[in-house]
Amino acid sequence: MSLITKDTFVSAHFIDQDRKNLEVLLNMDHTGEKELTPLVIEADETQADFGALMELTTMDTIHEETWAVKKAESEAFIATAKAVLADSGVLDQEVQLSKTKLFPTLVENIFTNMENEDHLFALKLALFELPEIRESDNVEAKTALRKGTNKIDILKHAFEITGILAAGGPATIAPEVVEDALDAQQDQIAAESKTKKKAAIMKNINKSKSAKVTSKKEKK
């Protein structure tokens, strides 16, 4: 008899990239303080435990719980990484450069390593953060997005869910809007470059002044 019953089942999520193994959390009603008991099972229809699990939940729900678990793990890792970067001063530099590097980095990440498992997971996780996707009733498109095996297909399903791909073709942006955005980006780059040049000039001036003072002292 399976330990997975209506009275004990709490949640289930995948624990591997291949989606072959699940961790099922059970409330076994321990003596004293209640604690959840993890049970690892195979995602195999021939297994009794898996059959019992599927009577209590759905594969879509399991995928959503998997995203939630992975998200929590990712957020904990990111928080730790940010703390380390902040202490080293690297984070401030990255924040300053983020706006000018955003789109080149975005394009590079989308059009390279198209089937990288880590990239695919991160992309799906980010997309399901959007309320339009997470709360959508388009179950077929959401399932297709979850099962997507390359970045372009995943984005295509995301566009379908959010309505960006309309019947008349892909949405377009007015040329003047694009031009204004590019002009603004160029102005920002120019301003940052001017600030850096000014800092370098002032550094050289101060260095020259210091050298002259030192030279006068030596002559005396």
N, C-alpha and C positions, 0 to 999 in steps of 0.2 A: 504494500500500500504506500502511495506517495505521501511525503511530508507536506506537499503543497496542496493546501485545501482552502476553502473559502474563509475558514476561521484563522488560518495562519499566514496567508499570503499578504504581503505589504507592497512589494514592487520588484521589478526585474530589469536588468540592463545588460547589454553586451560588454564583455571584458576584453575582446580582441578585435583586431582590424578585419579579420576574415568573417566576423559575425558567426562564429561556430560555437562559441561558449557563452553561457549566461551566468550572471550571479543573481540568484533569487534571494531576497531578504524576507525572512519569516519571523513572525512573532510566536515563539514557542511557549509563551506564558511561563517564563522561568520563575522559580521561587524567589521572592524578594523583588528587587527592582527589575522591571522588564527590559530586556535587551533584544535587539534584532539579531537573528542568527543567519549568517550567509550560507547559501547552498549553491555550489557550482554545478551546472548541468549542461549537457550538450543540446544544441538547437537541432535536434534530430527527431523527426516525426515518429520514428520507431521506438523512441524512449518513453517509458511510462511517465516520468517526471515532466517531460516537455509536453506531453499530451494533457496532463493535469493543469499545467501552467496555461496552455492556450484555451482552456475552458474558463479561465478567470480574467484573461486580458487579451489584447490584440497585438499584432506585430507593430502596428503604427505607434501604439502606446509605449511599447518597449523601446522603439527607436527614439521617441521623444524623451523618455527617461534616460536613455543613453546620452543624448545631447546634454541633458541637464547635469548629469554626473560629470561628463567631460568638461562642460563649461565651468563648473565649480573648481575642478582641478586646474584648469587653465587660468582662471582668475587668481587662484592662490599662487600659482607659479609667476604670473605677471606681476602681482603685487610685490613678491619677493624680489624679482628682477628689477623693478622700478626703484625699490628701496636701495638696492646695491648701486644702481646707476646714479641715483640722486646723491648718494654719499660721495661718489667719485667725480661728480660734476658733469658727467657725460650726458645725462638726461636733459639738462638745460640747452646744451649744444644741439641735441637732436630735435628738441621742440622748435628751436629757431629755424632749423633747416627743413622741418617737416612740410611746410606749405609748398616750397619749391620742388621738393623731391616726391611729393605725394603721387602725382599722376605718372611720372616715369616709372616709379616703383610699382604702381598699380598695374600698368601695362606689362611690365616685365614679369610680374607674378602671374598674370592671367595667361600670357602667351608663351610661357616656358613651363617645363615640367607639368605638362597637361594632365598626366595621370598619377602624379605624386600623391600617395595616400595621405600624408600629413597635410599637404596643401588642400586636397579635396575636403578633408574633415574640417579644416579651419574655415574654408569658404562656406560649406554647408552650415556650420555653426553660426557664422556671422549672418548668413541670410535668414536663418530661423529666428534671429534676434529682431528682425523687422516685424512689427505688428501685422502688416498687410499679408505677410507670409504665414507667420505663426498662427494667426486667427482666421486664416482663409478656409472657406468651405470646399475649396477645390481639392478634394482628397486625392484624385488621380494625379494631378500635377505635383502635389506635395510628395506623394509616394515616388513619383518619377524623379523628383529633385533629390530625394534621399538616396535613391539607387544610382544616381548619375555617376558615370565612370570617367568623365573628363570635364574640365572647367567650362567649356563652351556649352555643353549640354545642360549643365547645372544652371548656368546663367540664363539659358533659353527658357527653362522651366520657371525660374524665378521671375523673368519678365512676363511670362504667361500669367502667373498668379497675380502679379501686381497690376496687370493690365497695360503694361508699357507697349507690348506688341498688340496693337489693335488690328481690327479686320482690314483696315486700309494700308497696313504696313507699319514699320517701326516709327515710333514717335520722332519728330524732328525738332531741332532747336533753331531759333531764328539766328541768322548769320551775325546780326549786330550784337546779340547776346554773347556769342562765342568770341567775337572781336573784342568786346569790352572786357571779358574775362581774361583774355590773353594780354591785353594792354595792362590790366591791373597787375597781372603776374609779372610782366616785364618791368613795370614801375617798381614793384617790390624788390625784384632782383637787383635793379639798378641802385635802389636806395641802400640795400645791404652792402653792395659792392663799394659805394661811396663811403659808407661808414667805416668799412674795413680799411680803405685807402687812407682816410683821414687819421685813423688810429695808428697806422704804420708810419705816416709822415710825422705825427707828434712824437712817436717813439724815437724816430731818427733825430728829431730836433733836440729832444731831451738828452739823448745819448751824446750828441755833438756838444751841447752846453756843458755836460758833465766832463767831457774830455778836455774842454778849454779851461775849466776851473782847475782840473787836476794839473794841467800843463803850467798854469800860472803859479800854482803852489810849488811845483818842482823847481821853477826858475828862481823863486825867492829863496 
